[in-house]
Amino acid sequence: MEFQKLLETFRLNKAVTNSYLPDVSLFDKKGNPVYDYLKSDDSIIFFKETAYSFRQVLVFVKSKCSIAGQNIQNSVFEFIRPGISSLSNEVLHNWALKNGFVHYKTFQRMAFLRKEKEKLDSLVDIEHPKDLEDLTAIKTFLEDNFDIFAERIPSVEELKSLITGIYLIRDNRQIAALLISEKKGVTEELRYWLVKKEFRKKKYGGALMRYFLNKNGDTKRFVLWVDNTNEEAIDKYKHFGFSNDKIINEIYITKDLR
């Protein structure tokens, strides 16, 4: 419990953080940290293991940058900020650079506010995954096409929890296209949208996107994150009504991961 009290003093002193986990995710029932950590008078650093060869770093830091984590390796660090703010005065940015990280990618958030539902008339069948074999194939599909350092590829267990928000189109019995979303209240996040190269002339991507935007009548807002250098993807999202909402996510990695 002493560690939790220390973390609370950081909160009261307006420490900044890139942790979006509730406290219950950081500590066990006895109040002990569930992840490896470093701490000093002005920072606490948690290291969350991933299924890959790197860790996600969660930081609570006061305005003065700590040197507690100067030898961090095999790690990814990210934080969300307004796109119009300056990095020169950004505490987390400065902390990352002083502790061995380099900027890797920047993602911009795009949003779409639905005013009315579109009538769907799809000529293709859209379905959910049927079994563990489907979920395993989806995980491999994501790993083959997305960046494991920046895209937070879900485990098979996480895919199970998302199954009602996973939509597939099959062609010759194989998964040709998929869209994965996660609903949070009246907001729904599009996490992945992909069509296999050999099926990209069949308009499967558009069918999935229109279905996604119209399947839940109580969803009012749709959001997604996209690499801000991926102009082709950004143009596709704009075609479906998404626009930049001026929030960005900065991704940093340690030099050994490059």
Buried (B, 14 or more C-beta within 10 A) or exposed (E): EEBEEEBEEBEEEEBBBBBEEEEEEBBEEEBEBEBEBBBEEBBBBBBBEBEEEBBBBBBBBBEEBBEBBEEBEBBBBBBBBEBEEEEEEBBBBBBBBEBBBEEBBBBBBBBBEBEEEEEEEBEBEBEEBEEEEBBEBBBEBBBEBBEBBBBBBBEEEBBEEBBEBBBBBBBEEEBBBBBBBBBEEEEBBBBBBBBBEEBEEBBBBBBBBBBBBBBBEEBBBBBBBBBBEBEEBBEBBEEBBBEBBEBBBBBBBBEEBE
